[in-house]
Amino acid sequence: MMYWIITIILILVAGYFLVINMKAFGAVPKGKRLERIRKSKLYRDKQFQNISYTPSLAEGHKMSKVTYDFFLGKKDPLLKPLKEIPSVHTDLRRIDKSRDVFIWLGHSSYYIQTDGVSFLIDPVLSSYGSPFKFFNKAFKGSDIFKPEDIPALDYLIITHDHFDHLDYPTVKAIRERTGAAVVPLGAGAHLERWGYPGNKLIEEEWGAEVELKNNIKIIFTPARHFSGRGVKQNNTLWTSYVLITPKRRVFLGGDSGYDSHFKMIGEKYGPFDYAILENGQYGEAWRYIHTLPEDVIRAALDINAKYIIPVHAAKFALALHPWNEPLQKITRLGKENKLSVLTPMIGEVVDLNSSDQQFCIWWED
């Protein structure tokens, strides 16, 4: 009997190490990269830290209850859409390089072209948002864009290394078409394991300002979140970005709970023409790491942006709210606060030079 118990334990341990060493899990920072991390003022107690104290769960919530509700609790009937969500398959390769556009590709993935330079942010173009094809599948209609749809890129931009923001199959597939990758400190280890040479990585921490093509500047700015693709968390940084071009200022929010950094960024780098803010996959228990819709509005006011584009919804069910609730709430709250909230369908072109674009209420169809 003892022999079989030991055998089962060994099999489980071996299976664990086989899984955790899959390429999809990336790599742990080592060598010079680890030396840089240890010298960072943001790195304390062997992990990166947020500006404010940020527990995994908000006060009054227990991990056991949250885990039970997520996996075994009663689900909202609209947790996932009842039919295919509407979307538009725009041919990204045929967009003239002189056009200034934003195109949402679902969840937190989007394509920006401005001032003759192209950017792809947090691309997850697999039909799943996890390391496994059978887990966290995309809603029908939300996964119409594939890696082969992506044109030659000037810059790939990654905000943090969670699976729903940094997708191994996508990032690997577009490697040869990517001029350079902009990543937070530590996350370059993943891309190097996937074949990206070090000289194509722009890897920095909060406060760094980097000059890009065509007089465009990107600034690494704070976010309130966490990181990790394996057992160890927070050994890579998470970030938001400020994009300053000759024509406009754009805030790329990344995953973040509400905190003082939004106002700091708005005062130092604003006002902004556009702010792309995460609005979805939230819950009261996670409000420190994912903004609730009312907190997105607070962040938008702090950032001082002319137009708000909400993302992080309508592709995966990573929280327990109805799939279309984030869009319902953000549009209502936006009107109440006299904010211009743009809500294109996945794949619908937003003209960054237009001041009067209108979008249908596609999430109620």
C-alpha positions as CSV (number, residue, x, y, z in Angstrom):
1,M,0.0,0.0,0.0
2,M,2.8,2.4,1.0
3,Y,4.5,1.6,-2.4
4,W,1.4,2.8,-4.3
5,I,1.1,5.9,-2.3
6,I,4.7,6.9,-2.9
7,T,4.3,6.1,-6.6
8,I,1.2,8.3,-6.9
9,I,3.0,11.1,-5.1
10,L,6.0,10.8,-7.4
11,I,3.7,10.8,-10.5
12,L,1.9,13.9,-9.2
13,V,5.2,15.7,-8.4
14,A,6.6,14.8,-11.8
15,G,3.4,15.9,-13.6
16,Y,3.5,19.2,-11.7
17,F,7.1,20.0,-12.8
18,L,6.3,18.9,-16.4
19,V,3.4,21.4,-16.5
20,I,5.1,24.3,-14.8
21,N,8.0,24.0,-17.2
22,M,5.8,24.3,-20.3
23,K,6.9,27.2,-22.5
24,A,3.5,28.9,-21.9
25,F,4.6,29.6,-18.3
26,G,7.5,31.6,-19.5
27,A,10.7,32.0,-17.4
28,V,11.8,33.3,-14.0
29,P,14.1,36.3,-14.1
30,K,17.7,35.4,-13.7
31,G,21.2,36.8,-14.1
32,K,21.6,40.5,-15.0
33,R,17.8,40.9,-15.1
34,L,17.4,39.6,-11.6
35,E,20.2,42.0,-10.5
36,R,18.3,44.9,-12.0
37,I,15.1,43.8,-10.2
38,R,16.9,43.6,-6.8
39,K,18.2,47.1,-7.2
40,S,14.7,48.5,-8.0
41,K,13.1,50.8,-5.4
42,L,9.8,49.0,-6.2
43,Y,11.2,45.6,-5.1
44,R,11.1,44.8,-1.4
45,D,10.8,41.7,0.6
46,K,11.6,39.6,-2.5
47,Q,8.7,40.9,-4.6
48,F,7.5,44.0,-6.4
49,Q,5.2,46.2,-4.4
50,N,2.3,48.6,-5.1
51,I,2.3,52.2,-4.0
52,S,-0.4,51.4,-1.4
53,Y,-0.9,48.3,0.7
54,T,-2.8,45.9,-1.6
55,P,-4.1,42.7,-0.1
56,S,-5.3,39.9,-2.4
57,L,-8.9,40.3,-1.1
58,A,-10.7,43.3,0.2
59,E,-11.6,43.4,3.9
60,G,-14.5,41.2,4.9
61,H,-13.9,38.6,2.2
62,K,-12.3,35.1,2.8
63,M,-10.4,33.2,0.1
64,S,-12.3,30.0,0.9
65,K,-15.7,31.7,0.2
66,V,-14.5,33.5,-2.9
67,T,-13.0,30.3,-4.3
68,Y,-16.2,28.3,-3.5
69,D,-18.4,30.9,-5.2
70,F,-16.2,31.0,-8.2
71,F,-16.1,27.3,-8.9
72,L,-19.1,25.8,-7.2
73,G,-21.5,28.7,-6.4
74,K,-24.7,29.5,-8.4
75,K,-23.8,31.4,-11.5
76,D,-25.7,34.3,-13.1
77,P,-27.6,33.1,-16.2
78,L,-25.9,35.9,-18.2
79,L,-22.4,35.1,-16.9
80,K,-21.8,34.2,-20.6
81,P,-23.7,35.6,-23.6
82,L,-26.6,33.5,-24.8
83,K,-25.7,33.9,-28.4
84,E,-22.7,35.0,-30.5
85,I,-21.7,38.6,-29.6
86,P,-21.6,41.0,-32.6
87,S,-18.2,42.0,-33.9
88,V,-16.5,43.3,-37.1
89,H,-13.5,41.6,-38.7
90,T,-11.5,44.7,-39.9
91,D,-8.5,43.8,-42.1
92,L,-5.7,45.3,-40.1
93,R,-3.2,44.6,-42.8
94,R,-5.0,46.9,-45.2
95,I,-5.2,50.0,-43.0
96,D,-3.2,52.8,-44.4
97,K,-0.2,53.6,-42.2
98,S,-1.2,57.3,-42.4
99,R,-4.5,56.7,-40.6
100,D,-4.7,57.2,-36.8
101,V,-7.0,54.5,-35.4
102,F,-7.8,52.4,-32.3
103,I,-9.2,48.9,-32.8
104,W,-10.3,46.7,-29.9
105,L,-9.5,43.0,-30.5
106,G,-11.4,41.7,-27.4
107,H,-10.7,41.7,-23.7
108,S,-7.7,43.9,-23.1
109,S,-6.1,43.4,-26.5
110,Y,-6.1,46.4,-28.9
111,Y,-4.3,47.8,-31.9
112,I,-3.3,51.5,-32.1
113,Q,-1.9,53.3,-35.1
114,T,-0.9,56.9,-34.7
115,D,1.7,59.2,-36.2
116,G,2.7,56.5,-38.7
117,V,3.6,54.0,-35.9
118,S,1.8,50.8,-35.0
119,F,1.2,49.4,-31.5
120,L,-0.3,46.1,-30.3
121,I,-1.2,46.0,-26.6
122,D,-1.7,42.8,-24.5
123,P,-2.6,40.5,-27.4
124,V,-4.5,37.4,-26.5
125,L,-5.6,36.1,-29.8
126,S,-6.0,32.4,-28.8
127,S,-9.5,31.2,-28.2
128,Y,-8.7,30.8,-24.5
129,G,-7.2,33.0,-21.8
130,S,-5.1,30.5,-19.9
131,P,-2.1,28.1,-20.5
132,F,-4.6,25.3,-21.4
133,K,-6.9,25.2,-24.4
134,F,-9.8,23.6,-22.4
135,F,-9.9,26.4,-19.7
136,N,-11.3,29.9,-19.9
137,K,-12.6,29.8,-23.4
138,A,-13.5,32.9,-25.3
139,F,-17.2,33.8,-26.0
140,K,-18.5,33.1,-29.5
141,G,-17.9,36.1,-31.7
142,S,-15.2,37.6,-29.5
143,D,-12.3,35.6,-30.9
144,I,-12.5,36.6,-34.5
145,F,-8.9,37.9,-34.6
146,K,-6.0,35.5,-34.9
147,P,-2.3,36.1,-34.8
148,E,-2.1,35.8,-38.6
149,D,-4.3,38.9,-38.8
150,I,-1.7,41.1,-37.2
151,P,0.3,43.2,-39.6
152,A,4.0,44.1,-39.3
153,L,4.3,45.9,-36.0
154,D,6.5,48.7,-34.8
155,Y,5.9,47.9,-31.1
156,L,4.3,45.1,-29.0
157,I,3.3,46.5,-25.6
158,I,2.7,44.3,-22.5
159,T,1.3,45.7,-19.3
160,H,1.9,42.5,-17.1
161,D,2.4,38.8,-17.4
162,H,-1.0,37.3,-16.6
163,F,-2.3,34.8,-19.1
164,D,-5.2,37.0,-20.2
165,H,-2.7,39.7,-21.1
166,L,0.3,37.9,-22.3
167,D,-0.5,34.9,-24.5
168,Y,2.3,32.6,-25.4
169,P,0.9,31.4,-28.8
170,T,0.1,34.9,-29.9
171,V,3.4,36.5,-28.9
172,K,5.4,33.7,-30.4
173,A,3.4,33.8,-33.7
174,I,4.0,37.5,-34.2
175,R,7.7,37.5,-33.2
176,E,9.1,37.9,-36.7
177,R,6.7,40.8,-37.5
178,T,7.5,42.7,-34.3
179,G,10.0,45.5,-34.4
180,A,10.4,45.8,-30.6
181,A,8.6,44.7,-27.4
182,V,7.9,47.1,-24.5
183,V,7.6,45.2,-21.3
184,P,7.7,45.9,-17.5
185,L,10.9,44.9,-15.6
186,G,11.2,41.1,-15.3
187,A,8.7,40.2,-18.0
188,G,11.4,40.2,-20.6
189,A,12.4,36.8,-19.3
190,H,9.2,35.3,-20.7
191,L,9.8,36.8,-24.2
192,E,13.4,35.8,-24.3
193,R,12.4,32.2,-23.6
194,W,10.0,32.5,-26.5
195,G,12.7,33.6,-28.9
196,Y,12.8,37.4,-28.7
197,P,16.4,38.7,-28.7
198,G,17.4,41.0,-25.9
199,N,18.1,43.9,-28.3
200,K,14.4,43.9,-29.3
201,L,13.2,44.3,-25.7
202,I,12.5,47.7,-24.0
203,E,12.2,46.6,-20.4
204,E,11.9,49.3,-17.7
205,E,10.2,50.2,-14.5
206,W,7.9,53.0,-13.4
207,G,9.2,56.5,-14.2
208,A,11.3,55.4,-17.2
209,E,10.8,57.5,-20.3
210,V,11.8,56.0,-23.7
211,E,12.0,57.7,-27.1
212,L,10.3,55.6,-29.9
213,K,10.0,56.2,-33.6
214,N,8.6,59.4,-35.1
215,N,9.1,61.6,-32.0
216,I,6.9,59.4,-29.9
217,K,7.6,58.9,-26.2
218,I,6.4,56.1,-23.9
219,I,6.5,56.4,-20.2
220,F,6.2,53.6,-17.7
221,T,3.7,54.6,-15.0
222,P,2.2,52.9,-11.9
223,A,-0.7,50.5,-11.7
224,R,-2.2,48.7,-8.7
225,H,-2.1,45.1,-9.5
226,F,0.1,42.0,-9.2
227,S,1.9,39.5,-11.5
228,G,2.8,35.9,-11.9
229,R,2.4,33.0,-14.3
230,G,3.5,30.2,-12.0
231,V,3.7,29.5,-8.3
232,K,5.8,32.6,-7.5
233,Q,3.9,35.9,-7.7
234,N,5.1,39.5,-8.1
235,N,8.6,38.6,-9.4
236,T,7.9,40.7,-12.5
237,L,6.5,44.2,-12.5
238,W,3.0,45.4,-13.7
239,T,2.6,48.8,-15.3
240,S,0.4,51.3,-17.1
241,Y,1.8,53.5,-19.9
242,V,1.6,57.1,-21.1
243,L,2.0,57.5,-24.9
244,I,2.9,61.0,-26.0
245,T,3.0,61.6,-29.7
246,P,3.2,64.8,-31.8
247,K,-0.5,64.6,-32.2
248,R,-2.0,63.3,-29.0
249,R,-1.6,61.9,-25.5
250,V,-3.0,58.4,-24.7
251,F,-3.1,56.6,-21.4
252,L,-2.9,52.8,-21.5
253,G,-4.3,51.7,-18.2
254,G,-3.5,48.0,-17.9
255,D,-5.0,46.0,-15.0
256,S,-5.3,48.1,-11.9
257,G,-7.4,48.8,-8.8
258,Y,-8.2,52.4,-8.0
259,D,-5.5,54.3,-6.1
260,S,-3.7,57.7,-6.0
261,H,-1.6,57.0,-9.0
262,F,-4.4,57.9,-11.4
263,K,-4.5,61.5,-10.1
264,M,-0.7,61.7,-10.1
265,I,-0.5,60.6,-13.7
266,G,-3.2,63.0,-14.7
267,E,-1.5,65.9,-13.0
268,K,2.0,65.1,-14.4
269,Y,1.2,63.9,-17.9
270,G,-2.4,65.0,-18.7
271,P,-4.7,66.1,-20.0
272,F,-5.2,63.1,-22.2
273,D,-7.0,62.8,-25.5
274,Y,-7.8,59.1,-24.9
275,A,-7.6,56.8,-21.9
276,I,-8.0,53.1,-22.4
277,L,-9.2,51.8,-19.0
278,E,-9.9,48.3,-17.7
279,N,-13.6,47.8,-16.9
280,G,-14.6,44.2,-16.3
281,Q,-13.7,41.0,-14.5
282,Y,-14.3,42.7,-11.2
283,G,-15.9,41.9,-7.8
284,E,-16.1,43.6,-4.4
285,A,-13.5,41.1,-3.1
286,W,-11.0,42.2,-5.8
287,R,-11.6,45.9,-5.9
288,Y,-8.0,46.6,-4.9
289,I,-6.7,44.9,-8.1
290,H,-9.5,45.4,-10.6
291,T,-11.5,48.6,-10.7
292,L,-15.3,48.5,-10.2
293,P,-17.2,50.6,-12.8
294,E,-17.7,53.4,-10.4
295,D,-13.9,53.4,-9.7
296,V,-13.2,53.5,-13.5
297,I,-15.2,56.8,-13.5
298,R,-13.1,58.1,-10.6
299,A,-9.9,57.1,-12.5
300,A,-11.2,58.7,-15.7
301,L,-11.8,62.0,-13.8
302,D,-8.4,61.8,-12.2
303,I,-6.7,61.1,-15.5
304,N,-8.5,64.0,-17.2
305,A,-9.1,62.4,-20.5
306,K,-11.4,63.7,-23.3
307,Y,-12.5,60.3,-24.4
308,I,-12.6,57.0,-22.4
309,I,-12.5,53.6,-24.0
310,P,-13.3,50.7,-21.7
311,V,-11.8,47.3,-22.2
312,H,-11.3,44.0,-20.2
313,A,-14.8,42.7,-20.9
314,A,-16.9,40.7,-23.4
315,K,-14.5,37.9,-24.1
316,F,-13.8,35.8,-21.0
317,A,-15.7,35.0,-17.8
318,L,-13.1,35.7,-15.2
319,A,-15.5,37.1,-12.6
320,L,-19.1,36.4,-11.6
321,H,-20.9,39.5,-13.0
322,P,-23.1,39.2,-16.1
323,W,-20.9,39.5,-19.2
324,N,-22.5,42.8,-20.4
325,E,-22.8,44.4,-17.0
326,P,-19.5,46.3,-17.3
327,L,-20.7,48.1,-20.4
328,Q,-24.1,48.8,-19.0
329,K,-22.7,50.4,-15.9
330,I,-19.9,52.4,-17.5
331,T,-22.1,53.9,-20.1
332,R,-24.7,54.9,-17.5
333,L,-22.1,56.3,-15.1
334,G,-20.4,58.0,-18.0
335,K,-23.5,59.9,-18.9
336,E,-24.2,60.9,-15.2
337,N,-20.6,62.3,-15.0
338,K,-20.7,63.9,-18.4
339,L,-17.8,61.8,-19.7
340,S,-17.4,60.8,-23.4
341,V,-17.3,57.0,-23.2
342,L,-16.6,55.2,-26.6
343,T,-17.9,51.7,-26.9
344,P,-17.0,50.2,-30.3
345,M,-17.6,46.5,-31.1
346,I,-14.7,44.2,-31.3
347,G,-13.0,45.0,-34.5
348,E,-14.8,48.3,-35.1
349,V,-12.5,51.2,-36.2
350,V,-12.3,54.2,-33.9
351,D,-10.9,57.2,-35.8
352,L,-8.6,59.0,-33.4
353,N,-9.0,62.2,-35.3
354,S,-12.8,62.3,-35.2
355,S,-14.7,64.2,-32.5
356,D,-18.3,62.9,-33.2
357,Q,-18.2,59.1,-33.6
358,Q,-21.2,57.2,-32.4
359,F,-21.4,53.5,-31.6
360,C,-24.5,51.3,-31.2
361,I,-25.5,49.6,-28.0
362,W,-24.3,46.2,-29.3
363,W,-24.2,44.5,-25.9
364,E,-28.0,44.7,-25.6
365,D,-28.7,43.1,-28.9
